[in-house]
Amino acid sequence: MLRWALIFLVVALIAGLLGFTSIAGGAMVIAKWLFYIFVILFVVSLIMHLIRGRAP
């Protein structure tokens, strides 16, 4: 998921440099949401790992 967020970020940066502001804005919104989802899933995974502990 982080890979997709980075891909959309690069697309947004390139589109912004070329002057396609609406495409750049849309790509930035998608990249931001994907990044937030990635962070939330990472934190949940980290908490679950700490709660569960090591396997016997």
C-alpha positions as CSV (number, residue, x, y, z in Angstrom):
1,M,0.0,0.0,0.0
2,L,2.9,2.3,0.7
3,R,4.1,1.6,-2.8
4,W,0.8,2.8,-4.3
5,A,0.9,6.0,-2.2
6,L,4.4,6.7,-3.5
7,I,3.4,6.0,-7.1
8,F,0.5,8.5,-6.8
9,L,2.8,11.0,-5.1
10,V,5.2,10.8,-8.1
11,V,2.3,11.1,-10.6
12,A,1.1,14.1,-8.7
13,L,4.5,15.8,-8.7
14,I,5.0,15.1,-12.4
15,A,1.5,16.3,-13.3
16,G,2.1,19.4,-11.3
17,L,5.3,20.2,-13.0
18,L,3.7,19.8,-16.4
19,G,0.8,22.0,-15.5
20,F,-2.0,19.5,-15.1
21,T,-3.3,20.9,-11.8
22,S,-6.5,18.9,-11.6
23,I,-4.8,15.6,-12.2
24,A,-2.1,16.6,-9.7
25,G,-4.7,17.5,-7.1
26,G,-6.5,14.2,-7.5
27,A,-3.4,12.2,-7.4
28,M,-2.3,14.0,-4.2
29,V,-5.6,13.3,-2.5
30,I,-5.4,9.6,-3.4
31,A,-1.7,9.4,-2.2
32,K,-2.6,11.1,1.0
33,W,-5.5,8.7,1.8
34,L,-3.4,5.7,0.9
35,F,-0.6,6.9,3.2
36,Y,-3.1,7.4,6.1
37,I,-4.6,4.0,5.6
38,F,-1.0,2.5,5.5
39,V,-0.1,4.3,8.8
40,I,-3.3,3.1,10.5
41,L,-2.8,-0.5,9.4
42,F,0.8,-0.3,10.5
43,V,-0.1,1.0,14.0
44,V,-2.9,-1.6,14.4
45,S,-0.5,-4.4,13.3
46,L,2.2,-3.1,15.8
47,I,-0.3,-3.0,18.7
48,M,-1.6,-6.5,17.9
49,H,2.0,-7.8,17.8
50,L,2.8,-6.2,21.2
51,I,-0.4,-7.6,22.7
52,R,0.0,-11.1,21.4
53,G,3.7,-11.3,22.3
54,R,6.0,-14.0,21.1
55,A,4.7,-17.4,19.9
56,P,5.8,-20.3,22.1
